[in-house]
Amino acid sequence: MYTGVENVKTTDTAGTYLFDFVLPGTYGVTAEAAGFTKSVREKVEVLTRGDVTVNVSIEVGDLKQTITVAESAVELKFNTSTLAHTVQGTMLDQLPVLARNPFTLALLDPAVVNDYWDVEHRYPFYMWSSNGLDVGGDTAGHYDLLLDGIPLGVASRGSYMPPMDAVREVAVQQNSVDAEFGFSAGGTLNVSMKSGTNEYHGTVYDFGRNPALNALANRLDRSTSSTRNHIWGGTLAGLILKNKLFTSFNYEQWSTTEPTEPISTAVTLPTDAEKTGDFSGALTPDGSLRPIYDPFSTKFDAMTNTVTRVCRSRAMLSPGVYRPHGPDDGQ
């Protein structure tokens, strides 16, 4: 996308120049001076948190002459020792991410491992989800989350997570990062947002999850799933003043229904009698005596394929018999 924004810098006596605070994108670099030919370098790609060195050579000659370099080899990063990996916009647009959380794409970096309880439920509104990653080691909750360079973290949690369609790139920087970064024991994750250009552009999307369109969810009782997940939104970017001022807008809404199965936990403590070894009052749910077997008395009969064990419950002294691997095995 074209913005037409220009930035002019003057080199020092050694020919050194610096463009800082450059938005991610593809640029052209032009060098010119009186008595020298103009030199143009095209297709200079600047990634999020990128550090690009462009060496431009100019020759003595007429300023009307222009030397244009359209393609060049990959430039080395001379000013940083940080190991970085950038997930570019094409991956954001084309890779399926069920949780719709842009930080999930950091898992494409071999140095990043999931430490969250479930990748599928790494929803943006779950504060732990974006910080549940190990970057270059056991560092979950101890790295920095940035949005266009602005911290997103709240202690060891995340805060605002932008919609996927509003993100340009996701950059993963692994230790050791530059001194400008803090609050990080394992690296930095930086998301850069899309911006407006001289052309209006945008997206509209809708993701629906409905059991009517799903395969069989429960293979045991063949019941349908009650999960519903509906995500819709859009983006719109364009110009306010040509070549000067731009705007970008995005909106996303979630309508999610998750089954809430009842969860119960039963905890029992030993009675005074049980503390002395008397389990005669230990009953099963149907009211019968719960047998307590001595595991060291186990004997296997190969002829009948049965196992006998001595029951130590004071109210039941006869040997208990059970069949291995059966539904009514002894306890």
SVG drawing of the C-alpha trace seen along z (x, -y; Angstrom):
<svg xmlns="http://www.w3.org/2000/svg" viewBox="-28 -20 62 95">
<polyline fill="none" stroke="black" stroke-width="0.4" points="0.0,0.0 1.3,-3.5 1.4,-6.5 3.7,-8.8 5.3,-10.0 8.8,-11.2 11.6,-11.7 14.8,-13.5 18.0,-13.1 21.5,-14.6 24.5,-12.4 27.5,-13.3 31.0,-13.7 31.5,-10.0 28.3,-9.4 26.4,-7.9 22.6,-8.4 19.8,-7.2 16.0,-6.9 14.3,-6.1 10.7,-5.5 10.0,-3.9 6.7,-2.1 6.9,1.5 6.6,1.7 8.4,1.5 10.4,-1.6 12.7,-3.1 16.0,-4.9 17.3,-7.7 20.8,-9.2 21.8,-12.4 24.4,-15.1 25.6,-17.9 28.1,-16.6 27.1,-13.0 24.6,-10.7 21.4,-9.9 21.2,-6.4 17.9,-4.6 17.4,-1.4 13.9,0.0 12.0,2.7 13.7,2.1 11.6,4.1 11.4,3.0 9.9,5.5 8.5,4.9 11.5,4.2 13.7,4.4 17.2,3.0 18.0,2.5 21.3,1.3 21.3,-0.1 24.6,-1.0 24.1,-3.3 26.9,-4.1 27.0,-7.2 29.4,-8.1 30.7,-11.3 28.6,-12.3 25.5,-14.2 22.7,-14.6 20.3,-13.8 21.6,-10.3 20.0,-7.8 21.2,-4.3 18.3,-2.2 18.8,1.1 15.6,3.0 16.8,6.2 19.5,6.8 20.8,9.5 19.5,9.9 21.1,7.3 22.9,8.2 21.9,6.7 25.0,4.9 23.5,3.0 21.9,5.8 22.6,9.3 19.0,10.1 17.7,13.4 14.4,12.4 11.6,14.0 8.9,12.1 5.5,13.5 4.4,11.3 1.0,10.3 0.5,13.1 0.6,15.7 -1.8,13.6 -4.3,13.6 -3.9,17.2 -3.1,19.4 -6.1,20.7 -6.0,19.6 -9.0,20.9 -8.5,18.7 -8.1,15.6 -5.2,14.4 -2.3,12.9 0.2,13.8 -0.5,17.5 1.5,17.1 4.6,16.7 4.5,20.5 5.8,20.6 9.1,19.6 11.0,22.8 12.2,21.2 8.6,20.7 6.7,23.4 3.1,23.4 2.7,23.3 -1.0,22.5 -3.5,25.2 -5.0,25.3 -3.9,23.7 -7.5,23.9 -8.8,21.7 -6.1,19.1 -8.8,16.5 -7.8,12.8 -10.0,12.0 -8.3,14.7 -5.6,12.6 -3.2,15.5 -3.5,16.8 -1.1,14.4 1.5,14.7 1.3,18.5 4.3,19.1 7.9,20.2 10.3,18.1 13.8,19.6 13.2,21.6 10.8,21.7 9.8,18.0 6.0,18.1 4.6,14.9 8.1,13.3 8.4,11.8 7.1,8.5 4.1,8.0 4.1,4.9 1.6,3.3 3.4,0.9 6.1,0.6 3.6,-0.1 3.5,2.4 0.4,4.6 1.3,6.5 -0.4,6.1 2.1,7.8 2.4,11.3 -0.8,11.1 -1.9,9.5 -4.4,6.8 -5.7,5.7 -5.3,8.1 -6.0,6.7 -8.1,8.6 -6.2,10.7 -7.3,8.7 -6.0,5.4 -2.4,6.8 0.4,6.3 3.1,8.4 4.1,10.3 7.8,10.1 9.4,12.5 12.7,11.3 14.6,13.9 17.2,13.1 19.4,11.3 17.3,8.4 18.6,4.8 18.9,2.6 15.8,0.6 13.6,3.4 12.7,4.2 10.3,6.5 11.6,9.5 13.3,12.7 12.9,14.5 12.3,12.1 9.8,9.7 6.7,10.2 5.7,7.1 2.6,6.8 2.4,4.0 -1.0,2.7 -2.0,2.0 -2.3,-1.7 -4.0,-3.7 -2.7,-4.6 -3.7,-6.8 -6.1,-4.1 -9.2,-2.9 -9.0,0.7 -10.5,3.1 -11.9,6.5 -15.1,8.1 -15.2,11.5 -17.5,13.9 -16.5,17.2 -19.3,19.5 -19.2,22.7 -22.6,24.6 -23.1,28.3 -25.5,28.5 -22.5,28.2 -20.1,30.3 -19.2,33.9 -20.2,36.2 -19.0,34.7 -19.8,37.4 -19.0,40.9 -20.4,42.5 -24.0,41.3 -24.0,39.6 -25.4,36.4 -24.8,33.1 -22.5,30.4 -23.9,27.3 -20.8,25.2 -21.5,22.1 -18.9,19.7 -19.7,16.7 -17.0,14.1 -17.6,11.3 -16.0,7.9 -14.2,5.8 -11.4,3.3 -11.3,0.0 -8.3,-2.1 -7.7,-5.1 -6.6,-8.7 -7.6,-12.0 -5.1,-14.1 -3.3,-12.7 0.4,-11.8 0.1,-13.3 -2.6,-11.9 -4.1,-8.5 -6.6,-6.5 -7.4,-2.9 -10.5,-1.4 -11.3,2.1 -14.1,3.8 -14.7,7.4 -17.5,9.0 -17.7,12.5 -20.8,14.5 -19.6,17.7 -21.5,20.4 -19.5,23.1 -21.1,26.2 -20.9,25.9 -21.0,29.4 -21.6,29.7 -18.3,30.4 -18.4,31.9 -15.7,33.2 -16.3,35.5 -13.7,35.6 -13.8,37.9 -11.7,38.0 -11.1,41.1 -13.3,41.7 -12.0,42.5 -12.7,46.2 -11.0,46.1 -7.9,44.6 -7.6,47.7 -8.1,50.0 -11.8,50.7 -13.5,50.1 -16.8,51.9 -18.6,48.6 -17.3,47.9 -20.3,48.3 -20.7,48.2 -23.3,45.9 -25.9,48.7 -25.5,49.2 -23.5,52.4 -20.2,52.9 -17.2,51.7 -14.6,54.5 -11.0,53.7 -8.6,56.2 -5.0,57.0 -3.0,56.5 -0.2,58.7 -2.6,61.7 -3.3,61.8 -3.3,65.2 -4.0,65.9 -5.6,69.2 -4.7,69.8 -7.2,72.6 -10.2,70.4 -8.6,67.1 -9.6,65.6 -7.7,63.8 -8.4,64.2 -7.5,61.7 -8.2,61.6 -10.7,59.0 -9.4,57.2 -12.7,55.4 -13.7,56.6 -17.3,57.1 -16.3,59.3 -13.6,61.8 -14.2,64.2 -11.9,64.0 -13.0,61.7 -13.0,63.0 -12.9,60.8 -12.2,61.2 -9.3,59.1 -10.2,56.3 -13.9,56.7 -16.4,54.0 -16.7,55.2 -13.0,55.5 -12.2,55.4 -10.8,52.2"/>
</svg>
